[in-house]
Amino acid sequence: MRREMERHFSRIFEGSPAEELQAGYYPRIESFTREGNIIVRVDLPGIDPKELEISVLHDLLTIKGQRKAAEEAKAEDYICRELVYGPFERRLMLPEGSAVDKIQASFKNGVVEITIPMTKEMGVRKIPLELEAEKTEK
């Protein structure tokens, strides 16, 4: 409970964690497989899609851009400012054998969706988890 109180007080007196990130915007990513493809989604609210650059070099997928602040108020006039602005660059290593020449990307409602076809032999393989307790009982 003490740690929780300290955390709350530090936010009040030292500012929010978002202020520590003002050096640049860091968009959130999710990835999963669907129908033989790797799907990567990048959350980019407020980003102009014309300002985005998506590229691939060998097995490295790069998403670059910049989240620009609207000049609605002077810095000293803000009461609270938790939104983070600035340039960003996210890089993802693609699995060996990804069909990089067939990658597609779309932008809808502030989300970029990148589809990376996988070769048949790249399919997801489940790894069984062996528990230590079960191992010693056998």
N, CA, C and O atoms as a GROMACS GRO file, in nm:
protein
  552
    1MET      N    1   0.083  -0.119   0.000
    1MET     CA    2   0.000   0.000   0.000
    1MET      C    3   0.088   0.125   0.000
    1MET      O    4   0.056   0.226  -0.064
    2ARG      N    5   0.200   0.117   0.073
    2ARG     CA    6   0.291   0.231   0.080
    2ARG      C    7   0.346   0.265  -0.060
    2ARG      O    8   0.352   0.382  -0.098
    3ARG      N    9   0.385   0.162  -0.134
    3ARG     CA   10   0.437   0.185  -0.269
    3ARG      C   11   0.333   0.250  -0.358
    3ARG      O   12   0.364   0.340  -0.437
    4GLU      N   13   0.210   0.205  -0.346
    4GLU     CA   14   0.101   0.260  -0.426
    4GLU      C   15   0.081   0.409  -0.394
    4GLU      O   16   0.064   0.490  -0.485
    5MET      N   17   0.085   0.443  -0.267
    5MET     CA   18   0.072   0.584  -0.226
    5MET      C   19   0.189   0.667  -0.280
    5MET      O   20   0.169   0.778  -0.329
    6GLU      N   21   0.310   0.614  -0.271
    6GLU     CA   22   0.426   0.686  -0.323
    6GLU      C   23   0.415   0.708  -0.473
    6GLU      O   24   0.451   0.814  -0.524
    7ARG      N   25   0.364   0.607  -0.542
    7ARG     CA   26   0.347   0.619  -0.686
    7ARG      C   27   0.248   0.731  -0.719
    7ARG      O   28   0.272   0.810  -0.810
    8HIS      N   29   0.136   0.737  -0.648
    8HIS     CA   30   0.038   0.842  -0.671
    8HIS      C   31   0.094   0.980  -0.639
    8HIS      O   32   0.073   1.074  -0.716
    9PHE      N   33   0.166   0.993  -0.528
    9PHE     CA   34   0.224   1.122  -0.494
    9PHE      C   35   0.331   1.164  -0.594
    9PHE      O   36   0.343   1.282  -0.628
   10SER      N   37   0.410   1.068  -0.642
   10SER     CA   38   0.513   1.105  -0.739
   10SER      C   39   0.451   1.156  -0.867
   10SER      O   40   0.507   1.245  -0.931
   11ARG      N   41   0.336   1.102  -0.907
   11ARG     CA   42   0.267   1.153  -1.026
   11ARG      C   43   0.218   1.296  -1.005
   11ARG      O   44   0.227   1.379  -1.095
   12ILE      N   45   0.167   1.324  -0.885
   12ILE     CA   46   0.115   1.458  -0.857
   12ILE      C   47   0.228   1.561  -0.858
   12ILE      O   48   0.213   1.668  -0.916
   13PHE      N   49   0.339   1.529  -0.794
   13PHE     CA   50   0.445   1.627  -0.777
   13PHE      C   51   0.551   1.625  -0.886
   13PHE      O   52   0.616   1.726  -0.910
   14GLU      N   53   0.568   1.513  -0.952
   14GLU     CA   54   0.674   1.506  -1.052
   14GLU      C   55   0.621   1.498  -1.193
   14GLU      O   56   0.701   1.499  -1.287
   15GLY      N   57   0.494   1.491  -1.213
   15GLY     CA   58   0.437   1.481  -1.346
   15GLY      C   59   0.401   1.337  -1.379
   15GLY      O   60   0.427   1.246  -1.301
   16SER      N   61   0.343   1.319  -1.494
   16SER     CA   62   0.296   1.186  -1.534
   16SER      C   63   0.404   1.112  -1.612
   16SER      O   64   0.497   1.175  -1.662
   17PRO      N   65   0.392   0.979  -1.622
   17PRO     CA   66   0.488   0.902  -1.701
   17PRO      C   67   0.495   0.947  -1.846
   17PRO      O   68   0.600   0.937  -1.909
   18ALA      N   69   0.385   0.996  -1.900
   18ALA     CA   70   0.385   1.042  -2.039
   18ALA      C   71   0.483   1.157  -2.060
   18ALA      O   72   0.542   1.169  -2.168
   19GLU      N   73   0.501   1.240  -1.959
   19GLU     CA   74   0.594   1.352  -1.972
   19GLU      C   75   0.738   1.303  -1.987
   19GLU      O   76   0.820   1.369  -2.050
   20GLU      N   77   0.767   1.187  -1.930
   20GLU     CA   78   0.900   1.130  -1.943
   20GLU      C   79   0.925   1.082  -2.086
   20GLU      O   80   1.040   1.070  -2.128
   21LEU      N   81   0.818   1.055  -2.160
   21LEU     CA   82   0.830   1.004  -2.295
   21LEU      C   83   0.829   1.114  -2.401
   21LEU      O   84   0.829   1.083  -2.520
   22GLN      N   85   0.828   1.238  -2.361
   22GLN     CA   86   0.817   1.347  -2.456
   22GLN      C   87   0.930   1.349  -2.559
   22GLN      O   88   0.921   1.420  -2.659
   23ALA      N   89   1.035   1.271  -2.537
   23ALA     CA   90   1.143   1.264  -2.633
   23ALA      C   91   1.094   1.207  -2.766
   23ALA      O   92   1.158   1.230  -2.869
   24GLY      N   93   0.984   1.135  -2.766
   24GLY     CA   94   0.931   1.080  -2.890
   24GLY      C   95   0.810   0.995  -2.868
   24GLY      O   96   0.784   0.947  -2.757
   25TYR      N   97   0.736   0.978  -2.973
   25TYR     CA   98   0.614   0.898  -2.971
   25TYR      C   99   0.652   0.753  -2.995
   25TYR      O  100   0.736   0.724  -3.080
   26TYR      N  101   0.591   0.661  -2.923
   26TYR     CA  102   0.620   0.518  -2.934
   26TYR      C  103   0.489   0.443  -2.954
   26TYR      O  104   0.425   0.405  -2.856
   27PRO      N  105   0.448   0.420  -3.080
   27PRO     CA  106   0.319   0.356  -3.104
   27PRO      C  107   0.316   0.211  -3.058
   27PRO      O  108   0.419   0.142  -3.062
   28ARG      N  109   0.201   0.165  -3.016
   28ARG     CA  110   0.181   0.028  -2.968
   28ARG      C  111   0.156  -0.064  -3.088
   28ARG      O  112   0.094  -0.025  -3.187
   29ILE      N  113   0.205  -0.187  -3.074
   29ILE     CA  114   0.195  -0.285  -3.182
   29ILE      C  115   0.135  -0.414  -3.128
   29ILE      O  116   0.157  -0.451  -3.013
   30GLU      N  117   0.058  -0.481  -3.213
   30GLU     CA  118   0.017  -0.618  -3.184
   30GLU      C  119   0.042  -0.700  -3.310
   30GLU      O  120   0.034  -0.649  -3.422
   31SER      N  121   0.074  -0.828  -3.291
   31SER     CA  122   0.095  -0.915  -3.406
   31SER      C  123   0.038  -1.052  -3.375
   31SER      O  124   0.037  -1.097  -3.260
   32PHE      N  125  -0.010  -1.119  -3.480
   32PHE     CA  126  -0.069  -1.251  -3.466
   32PHE      C  127  -0.069  -1.317  -3.603
   32PHE      O  128  -0.036  -1.254  -3.703
   33THR      N  129  -0.107  -1.444  -3.607
   33THR     CA  130  -0.118  -1.514  -3.735
   33THR      C  131  -0.264  -1.534  -3.769
   33THR      O  132  -0.349  -1.555  -3.682
   34ARG      N  133  -0.292  -1.528  -3.900
   34ARG     CA  134  -0.429  -1.547  -3.948
   34ARG      C  135  -0.420  -1.598  -4.092
   34ARG      O  136  -0.362  -1.534  -4.179
   35GLU      N  137  -0.480  -1.713  -4.116
   35GLU     CA  138  -0.491  -1.771  -4.249
   35GLU      C  139  -0.357  -1.774  -4.325
   35GLU      O  140  -0.351  -1.736  -4.441
   36GLY      N  141  -0.252  -1.819  -4.258
   36GLY     CA  142  -0.122  -1.832  -4.323
   36GLY      C  143  -0.045  -1.701  -4.338
   36GLY      O  144   0.054  -1.696  -4.411
   37ASN      N  145  -0.089  -1.597  -4.269
   37ASN     CA  146  -0.021  -1.467  -4.274
   37ASN      C  147   0.016  -1.422  -4.134
   37ASN      O  148  -0.049  -1.458  -4.036
   38ILE      N  149   0.122  -1.342  -4.125
   38ILE     CA  150   0.153  -1.269  -4.002
   38ILE      C  151   0.085  -1.134  -4.017
   38ILE      O  152   0.104  -1.065  -4.118
   39ILE      N  153   0.008  -1.096  -3.918
   39ILE     CA  154  -0.062  -0.967  -3.920
   39ILE      C  155   0.003  -0.880  -3.812
   39ILE      O  156   0.015  -0.920  -3.697
   40VAL      N  157   0.045  -0.761  -3.852
   40VAL     CA  158   0.100  -0.664  -3.758
   40VAL      C  159   0.010  -0.542  -3.763
   40VAL      O  160  -0.014  -0.485  -3.869
   41ARG      N  161  -0.040  -0.502  -3.646
   41ARG     CA  162  -0.121  -0.381  -3.636
   41ARG      C  163  -0.046  -0.278  -3.553
   41ARG      O  164   0.009  -0.309  -3.448
   42VAL      N  165  -0.046  -0.156  -3.603
   42VAL     CA  166   0.021  -0.046  -3.535
   42VAL      C  167  -0.083   0.062  -3.507
   42VAL      O  168  -0.149   0.111  -3.599
   43ASP      N  169  -0.097   0.098  -3.380
   43ASP     CA  170  -0.194   0.197  -3.337
   43ASP      C  171  -0.136   0.336  -3.358
   43ASP      O  172  -0.041   0.375  -3.289
   44LEU      N  173  -0.192   0.412  -3.453
   44LEU     CA  174  -0.138   0.543  -3.488
   44LEU      C  175  -0.247   0.651  -3.494
   44LEU      O  176  -0.268   0.711  -3.599
   45PRO      N  177  -0.315   0.676  -3.382
   45PRO     CA  178  -0.419   0.779  -3.384
   45PRO      C  179  -0.359   0.918  -3.408
   45PRO      O  180  -0.254   0.952  -3.353
   46GLY      N  181  -0.426   0.994  -3.489
   46GLY     CA  182  -0.382   1.131  -3.515
   46GLY      C  183  -0.266   1.143  -3.612
   46GLY      O  184  -0.213   1.252  -3.631
   47ILE      N  185  -0.227   1.033  -3.674
   47ILE     CA  186  -0.116   1.035  -3.770
   47ILE      C  187  -0.174   1.046  -3.911
   47ILE      O  188  -0.269   0.977  -3.947
   48ASP      N  189  -0.115   1.134  -3.990
   48ASP     CA  190  -0.153   1.146  -4.130
   48ASP      C  191  -0.088   1.030  -4.205
   48ASP      O  192   0.035   1.019  -4.205
   49PRO      N  193  -0.168   0.942  -4.270
   49PRO     CA  194  -0.109   0.827  -4.338
   49PRO      C  195  -0.009   0.865  -4.447
   49PRO      O  196   0.078   0.785  -4.483
   50LYS      N  197  -0.020   0.986  -4.500
   50LYS     CA  198   0.075   1.033  -4.601
   50LYS      C  199   0.214   1.054  -4.541
   50LYS      O  200   0.314   1.058  -4.612
   51GLU      N  201   0.219   1.069  -4.409
   51GLU     CA  202   0.345   1.092  -4.338
   51GLU      C  203   0.413   0.962  -4.295
   51GLU      O  204   0.521   0.965  -4.236
   52LEU      N  205   0.351   0.847  -4.324
   52LEU     CA  206   0.406   0.718  -4.282
   52LEU      C  207   0.499   0.661  -4.388
   52LEU      O  208   0.479   0.681  -4.507
   53GLU      N  209   0.599   0.590  -4.341
   53GLU     CA  210   0.690   0.519  -4.430
   53GLU      C  211   0.703   0.376  -4.376
   53GLU      O  212   0.746   0.355  -4.263
   54ILE      N  213   0.665   0.281  -4.458
   54ILE     CA  214   0.677   0.140  -4.422
   54ILE      C  215   0.773   0.077  -4.522
   54ILE      O  216   0.752   0.086  -4.643
   55SER      N  217   0.878   0.013  -4.470
   55SER     CA  218   0.977  -0.047  -4.559
   55SER      C  219   1.024  -0.179  -4.502
   55SER      O  220   1.005  -0.209  -4.384
   56VAL      N  221   1.087  -0.259  -4.588
   56VAL     CA  222   1.143  -0.386  -4.544
   56VAL      C  223   1.280  -0.401  -4.610
   56VAL      O  224   1.295  -0.379  -4.731
   57LEU      N  225   1.378  -0.439  -4.531
   57LEU     CA  226   1.512  -0.466  -4.579
   57LEU      C  227   1.550  -0.604  -4.526
   57LEU      O  228   1.568  -0.622  -4.406
   58HIS      N  229   1.563  -0.699  -4.618
   58HIS     CA  230   1.588  -0.838  -4.582
   58HIS      C  231   1.477  -0.888  -4.489
   58HIS      O  232   1.365  -0.911  -4.535
   59ASP      N  233   1.505  -0.904  -4.359
   59ASP     CA  234   1.404  -0.953  -4.265
   59ASP      C  235   1.366  -0.848  -4.160
   59ASP      O  236   1.316  -0.882  -4.053
   60LEU      N  237   1.392  -0.721  -4.191
   60LEU     CA  238   1.363  -0.613  -4.097
   60LEU      C  239   1.254  -0.522  -4.152
   60LEU      O  240   1.272  -0.453  -4.252
   61LEU      N  241   1.139  -0.523  -4.084
   61LEU     CA  242   1.026  -0.437  -4.119
   61LEU      C  243   1.037  -0.308  -4.038
   61LEU      O  244   1.052  -0.313  -3.916
   62THR      N  245   1.030  -0.194  -4.105
   62THR     CA  246   1.042  -0.064  -4.038
   62THR      C  247   0.918   0.020  -4.065
   62THR      O  248   0.872   0.031  -4.179
   63ILE      N  249   0.864   0.079  -3.958
   63ILE     CA  250   0.750   0.170  -3.967
   63ILE      C  251   0.796   0.303  -3.908
   63ILE      O  252   0.831   0.310  -3.791
   64LYS      N  253   0.797   0.408  -3.991
   64LYS     CA  254   0.845   0.539  -3.947
   64LYS      C  255   0.739   0.646  -3.973
   64LYS      O  256   0.657   0.634  -4.064
   65GLY      N  257   0.743   0.748  -3.891
   65GLY     CA  258   0.654   0.861  -3.911
   65GLY      C  259   0.672   0.963  -3.801
   65GLY      O  260   0.772   0.961  -3.728
   66GLN      N  261   0.576   1.051  -3.790
   66GLN     CA  262   0.581   1.154  -3.688
   66GLN      C  263   0.440   1.192  -3.647
   66GLN      O  264   0.352   1.210  -3.731
   67ARG      N  265   0.422   1.203  -3.517
   67ARG     CA  266   0.295   1.252  -3.463
   67ARG      C  267   0.315   1.399  -3.431
   67ARG      O  268   0.392   1.434  -3.342
   68LYS      N  269   0.244   1.484  -3.505
   68LYS     CA  270   0.262   1.628  -3.489
   68LYS      C  271   0.156   1.686  -3.397
   68LYS      O  272   0.039   1.646  -3.400
   69ALA      N  273   0.198   1.779  -3.316
   69ALA     CA  274   0.107   1.845  -3.223
   69ALA      C  275   0.036   1.960  -3.295
   69ALA      O  276   0.096   2.034  -3.372
   70ALA      N  277  -0.092   1.972  -3.268
   70ALA     CA  278  -0.167   2.087  -3.318
   70ALA      C  279  -0.132   2.206  -3.229
   70ALA      O  280  -0.128   2.192  -3.107
   71GLU      N  281  -0.108   2.318  -3.287
   71GLU     CA  282  -0.071   2.437  -3.210
   71GLU      C  283  -0.196   2.509  -3.161
   71GLU      O  284  -0.227   2.620  -3.205
   72GLU      N  285  -0.267   2.444  -3.068
   72GLU     CA  286  -0.390   2.502  -3.016
   72GLU      C  287  -0.366   2.590  -2.894
   72GLU      O  288  -0.448   2.677  -2.864
   73ALA      N  289  -0.257   2.569  -2.825
   73ALA     CA  290  -0.227   2.646  -2.705
   73ALA      C  291  -0.077   2.654  -2.687
   73ALA      O  292  -0.002   2.570  -2.736
   74LYS      N  293  -0.034   2.757  -2.616
   74LYS     CA  294   0.108   2.771  -2.583
   74LYS      C  295   0.140   2.673  -2.471
   74LYS      O  296   0.053   2.637  -2.392
   75ALA      N  297   0.265   2.631  -2.464
   75ALA     CA  298   0.307   2.533  -2.364
   75ALA      C  299   0.269   2.577  -2.222
   75ALA      O  300   0.227   2.494  -2.141
   76GLU      N  301   0.282   2.705  -2.192
   76GLU     CA  302   0.252   2.753  -2.056
   76GLU      C  303   0.102   2.758  -2.026
   76GLU      O  304   0.063   2.773  -1.910
   77ASP      N  305   0.019   2.747  -2.129
   77ASP     CA  306  -0.126   2.752  -2.110
   77ASP      C  307  -0.190   2.616  -2.083
   77ASP      O  308  -0.307   2.608  -2.048
   78TYR      N  309  -0.113   2.510  -2.098
   78TYR     CA  310  -0.169   2.376  -2.074
   78TYR      C  311  -0.190   2.351  -1.925
   78TYR      O  312  -0.105   2.388  -1.843
   79ILE      N  313  -0.299   2.291  -1.891
   79ILE     CA  314  -0.327   2.247  -1.754
   79ILE      C  315  -0.277   2.105  -1.738
   79ILE      O  316  -0.215   2.070  -1.638
   80CYS      N  317  -0.304   2.024  -1.839
   80CYS     CA  318  -0.259   1.885  -1.840
   80CYS      C  319  -0.224   1.850  -1.983
   80CYS      O  320  -0.297   1.884  -2.076
   81ARG      N  321  -0.112   1.781  -2.001
   81ARG     CA  322  -0.072   1.739  -2.136
   81ARG      C  323  -0.005   1.603  -2.127
   81ARG      O  324   0.114   1.593  -2.095
   82GLU      N  325  -0.082   1.497  -2.155
   82GLU     CA  326  -0.030   1.361  -2.148
   82GLU      C  327  -0.004   1.301  -2.286
   82GLU      O  328   0.061   1.197  -2.296
   83LEU      N  329  -0.054   1.363  -2.391
   83LEU     CA  330  -0.030   1.312  -2.525
   83LEU      C  331   0.116   1.333  -2.562
   83LEU      O  332   0.177   1.434  -2.527
   84VAL      N  333   0.170   1.235  -2.634
   84VAL     CA  334   0.312   1.240  -2.671
   84VAL      C  335   0.322   1.263  -2.821
   84VAL      O  336   0.250   1.201  -2.899
   85TYR      N  337   0.412   1.351  -2.859
   85TYR     CA  338   0.431   1.386  -3.000
   85TYR      C  339   0.577   1.365  -3.036
   85TYR      O  340   0.664   1.350  -2.950
   86GLY      N  341   0.600   1.364  -3.165
   86GLY     CA  342   0.737   1.355  -3.214
   86GLY      C  343   0.754   1.242  -3.313
   86GLY      O  344   0.661   1.168  -3.343
   87PRO      N  345   0.876   1.230  -3.362
   87PRO     CA  346   0.904   1.123  -3.460
   87PRO      C  347   0.906   0.987  -3.392
   87PRO      O  348   0.933   0.977  -3.272
   88PHE      N  349   0.879   0.885  -3.469
   88PHE     CA  350   0.887   0.749  -3.416
   88PHE      C  351   0.941   0.656  -3.524
   88PHE      O  352   0.935   0.686  -3.643
   89GLU      N  353   0.994   0.545  -3.479
   89GLU     CA  354   1.040   0.440  -3.568
   89GLU      C  355   1.030   0.308  -3.494
   89GLU      O  356   1.091   0.292  -3.388
   90ARG      N  357   0.955   0.216  -3.547
   90ARG     CA  358   0.943   0.082  -3.490
   90ARG      C  359   1.001  -0.017  -3.589
   90ARG      O  360   0.974  -0.009  -3.709
   91ARG      N  361   1.081  -0.111  -3.538
   91ARG     CA  362   1.142  -0.213  -3.624
   91ARG      C  363   1.104  -0.351  -3.571
   91ARG      O  364   1.107  -0.375  -3.450
   92LEU      N  365   1.070  -0.439  -3.663
   92LEU     CA  366   1.034  -0.575  -3.627
   92LEU      C  367   1.112  -0.673  -3.714
   92LEU      O  368   1.120  -0.658  -3.836
   93MET      N  369   1.170  -0.773  -3.649
   93MET     CA  370   1.238  -0.879  -3.722
   93MET      C  371   1.132  -0.975  -3.774
   93MET      O  372   1.046  -1.021  -3.697
   94LEU      N  373   1.137  -1.006  -3.901
   94LEU     CA  374   1.043  -1.100  -3.960
   94LEU      C  375   1.105  -1.239  -3.959
   94LEU      O  376   1.227  -1.253  -3.970
   95PRO      N  377   1.023  -1.341  -3.947
   95PRO     CA  378   1.076  -1.477  -3.948
   95PRO      C  379   1.141  -1.509  -4.083
   95PRO      O  380   1.098  -1.458  -4.187
   96GLU      N  381   1.241  -1.592  -4.079
   96GLU     CA  382   1.307  -1.634  -4.202
   96GLU      C  383   1.204  -1.702  -4.291
   96GLU      O  384   1.124  -1.783  -4.244
   97GLY      N  385   1.206  -1.670  -4.419
   97GLY     CA  386   1.112  -1.729  -4.513
   97GLY      C  387   0.986  -1.646  -4.534
   97GLY      O  388   0.898  -1.687  -4.610
   98SER      N  389   0.974  -1.531  -4.468
   98SER     CA  390   0.858  -1.445  -4.491
   98SER      C  391   0.860  -1.398  -4.637
   98SER      O  392   0.966  -1.368  -4.691
   99ALA      N  393   0.746  -1.393  -4.698
   99ALA     CA  394   0.735  -1.350  -4.837
   99ALA      C  395   0.735  -1.197  -4.841
   99ALA      O  396   0.630  -1.135  -4.859
  100VAL      N  397   0.851  -1.137  -4.823
  100VAL     CA  398   0.861  -0.990  -4.812
  100VAL      C  399   0.819  -0.919  -4.939
  100VAL      O  400   0.780  -0.803  -4.934
  101ASP      N  401   0.827  -0.986  -5.053
  101ASP     CA  402   0.787  -0.923  -5.178
  101ASP      C  403   0.634  -0.917  -5.194
  101ASP      O  404   0.584  -0.854  -5.287
  102LYS      N  405   0.562  -0.981  -5.102
  102LYS     CA  406   0.415  -0.982  -5.109
  102LYS      C  407   0.350  -0.912  -4.990
  102LYS      O  408   0.230  -0.928  -4.967
  103ILE      N  409   0.426  -0.835  -4.914
  103ILE     CA  410   0.372  -0.763  -4.799
  103ILE      C  411   0.273  -0.657  -4.845
  103ILE      O  412   0.299  -0.586  -4.943
  104GLN      N  413   0.162  -0.645  -4.774
  104GLN     CA  414   0.062  -0.543  -4.803
  104GLN      C  415   0.033  -0.465  -4.675
  104GLN      O  416   0.045  -0.518  -4.565
  105ALA      N  417  -0.003  -0.338  -4.691
  105ALA     CA  418  -0.036  -0.254  -4.576
  105ALA      C  419  -0.159  -0.171  -4.606
  105ALA      O  420  -0.179  -0.125  -4.719
  106SER      N  421  -0.243  -0.152  -4.502
  106SER     CA  422  -0.362  -0.068  -4.517
  106SER      C  423  -0.373   0.019  -4.392
  106SER      O  424  -0.317  -0.011  -4.287
  107PHE      N  425  -0.448   0.129  -4.406
  107PHE     CA  426  -0.467   0.224  -4.297
  107PHE      C  427  -0.616   0.251  -4.283
  107PHE      O  428  -0.682   0.293  -4.378
  108LYS      N  429  -0.669   0.227  -4.162
  108LYS     CA  430  -0.811   0.252  -4.138
  108LYS      C  431  -0.830   0.290  -3.992
  108LYS      O  432  -0.781   0.223  -3.902
  109ASN      N  433  -0.903   0.399  -3.970
  109ASN     CA  434  -0.936   0.446  -3.834
  109ASN      C  435  -0.814   0.458  -3.743
  109ASN      O  436  -0.821   0.421  -3.626
  110GLY      N  437  -0.704   0.508  -3.795
  110GLY     CA  438  -0.586   0.530  -3.714
  110GLY      C  439  -0.505   0.405  -3.684
  110GLY      O  440  -0.418   0.406  -3.597
  111VAL      N  441  -0.532   0.296  -3.756
  111VAL     CA  442  -0.458   0.171  -3.735
  111VAL      C  443  -0.400   0.125  -3.868
  111VAL      O  444  -0.471   0.114  -3.968
  112VAL      N  445  -0.270   0.098  -3.869
  112VAL     CA  446  -0.205   0.039  -3.986
  112VAL      C  447  -0.207  -0.111  -3.967
  112VAL      O  448  -0.171  -0.161  -3.861
  113GLU      N  449  -0.250  -0.184  -4.070
  113GLU     CA  450  -0.247  -0.330  -4.066
  113GLU      C  451  -0.157  -0.377  -4.178
  113GLU      O  452  -0.180  -0.348  -4.296
  114ILE      N  453  -0.053  -0.450  -4.139
  114ILE     CA  454   0.046  -0.502  -4.234
  114ILE      C  455   0.028  -0.653  -4.241
  114ILE      O  456   0.025  -0.721  -4.138
  115THR      N  457   0.014  -0.705  -4.362
  115THR     CA  458  -0.005  -0.848  -4.384
  115THR      C  459   0.120  -0.904  -4.450
  115THR      O  460   0.160  -0.861  -4.558
  116ILE      N  461   0.182  -1.002  -4.382
  116ILE     CA  462   0.304  -1.063  -4.430
  116ILE      C  463   0.277  -1.211  -4.454
  116ILE      O  464   0.260  -1.287  -4.359
  117PRO      N  465   0.273  -1.254  -4.581
  117PRO     CA  466   0.249  -1.395  -4.608
  117PRO      C  467   0.363  -1.484  -4.555
  117PRO      O  468   0.480  -1.448  -4.565
  118MET      N  469   0.324  -1.600  -4.499
  118MET     CA  470   0.422  -1.696  -4.450
  118MET      C  471   0.428  -1.813  -4.549
  118MET      O  472   0.330  -1.844  -4.615
  119THR      N  473   0.545  -1.875  -4.559
  119THR     CA  474   0.555  -1.996  -4.638
  119THR      C  475   0.489  -2.109  -4.560
  119THR      O  476   0.474  -2.099  -4.438
  120LYS      N  477   0.448  -2.216  -4.628
  120LYS     CA  478   0.378  -2.326  -4.562
  120LYS      C  479   0.458  -2.386  -4.448
  120LYS      O  480   0.400  -2.420  -4.344
  121GLU      N  481   0.588  -2.401  -4.464
  121GLU     CA  482   0.669  -2.462  -4.359
  121GLU      C  483   0.689  -2.372  -4.238
  121GLU      O  484   0.743  -2.416  -4.136
  122MET      N  485   0.647  -2.246  -4.247
  122MET     CA  486   0.664  -2.152  -4.136
  122MET      C  487   0.548  -2.156  -4.037
  122MET      O  488   0.552  -2.084  -3.938
  123GLY      N  489   0.447  -2.234  -4.060
  123GLY     CA  490   0.328  -2.232  -3.975
  123GLY      C  491   0.361  -2.235  -3.826
  123GLY      O  492   0.468  -2.280  -3.786
  124VAL      N  493   0.268  -2.188  -3.746
  124VAL     CA  494   0.285  -2.183  -3.602
  124VAL      C  495   0.290  -2.325  -3.547
  124VAL      O  496   0.205  -2.408  -3.581
  125ARG      N  497   0.388  -2.354  -3.465
  125ARG     CA  498   0.403  -2.485  -3.404
  125ARG      C  499   0.395  -2.467  -3.254
  125ARG      O  500   0.471  -2.390  -3.195
  126LYS      N  501   0.302  -2.538  -3.192
  126LYS     CA  502   0.285  -2.531  -3.047
  126LYS      C  503   0.396  -2.612  -2.981
  126LYS      O  504   0.428  -2.723  -3.026
  127ILE      N  505   0.454  -2.559  -2.876
  127ILE     CA  506   0.559  -2.625  -2.799
  127ILE      C  507   0.497  -2.672  -2.668
  127ILE      O  508   0.446  -2.590  -2.592
  128PRO      N  509   0.501  -2.803  -2.641
  128PRO     CA  510   0.445  -2.850  -2.514
  128PRO      C  511   0.530  -2.802  -2.396
  128PRO      O  512   0.652  -2.798  -2.403
  129LEU      N  513   0.463  -2.765  -2.291
  129LEU     CA  514   0.530  -2.717  -2.170
  129LEU      C  515   0.538  -2.831  -2.071
  129LEU      O  516   0.436  -2.885  -2.029
  130GLU      N  517   0.659  -2.867  -2.035
  130GLU     CA  518   0.681  -2.976  -1.941
  130GLU      C  519   0.701  -2.916  -1.802
  130GLU      O  520   0.792  -2.836  -1.780
  131LEU      N  521   0.615  -2.956  -1.709
  131LEU     CA  522   0.624  -2.904  -1.573
  131LEU      C  523   0.723  -2.985  -1.492
  131LEU      O  524   0.725  -3.108  -1.502
  132GLU      N  525   0.804  -2.920  -1.413
  132GLU     CA  526   0.906  -2.985  -1.332
  132GLU      C  527   0.847  -3.091  -1.241
  132GLU      O  528   0.904  -3.199  -1.228
  133ALA      N  529   0.732  -3.064  -1.178
  133ALA     CA  530   0.669  -3.157  -1.086
  133ALA      C  531   0.630  -3.286  -1.158
  133ALA      O  532   0.651  -3.394  -1.104
  134GLU      N  533   0.575  -3.276  -1.277
  134GLU     CA  534   0.536  -3.393  -1.356
  134GLU      C  535   0.658  -3.471  -1.401
  134GLU      O  536   0.654  -3.594  -1.409
  135LYS      N  537   0.766  -3.401  -1.430
  135LYS     CA  538   0.888  -3.461  -1.479
  135LYS      C  539   0.950  -3.554  -1.374
  135LYS      O  540   0.997  -3.664  -1.406
  136THR      N  541   0.950  -3.510  -1.247
  136THR     CA  542   1.010  -3.590  -1.138
  136THR      C  543   0.921  -3.708  -1.099
  136THR      O  544   0.971  -3.808  -1.047
  137GLU      N  545   0.789  -3.697  -1.124
  137GLU     CA  546   0.696  -3.806  -1.088
  137GLU      C  547   0.706  -3.922  -1.185
  137GLU      O  548   0.675  -4.035  -1.148
  138LYS      N  549   0.749  -3.898  -1.309
  138LYS     CA  550   0.754  -4.003  -1.411
  138LYS      C  551   0.867  -4.100  -1.389
  138LYS      O  552   0.884  -4.194  -1.467
   0.00000   0.00000   0.00000
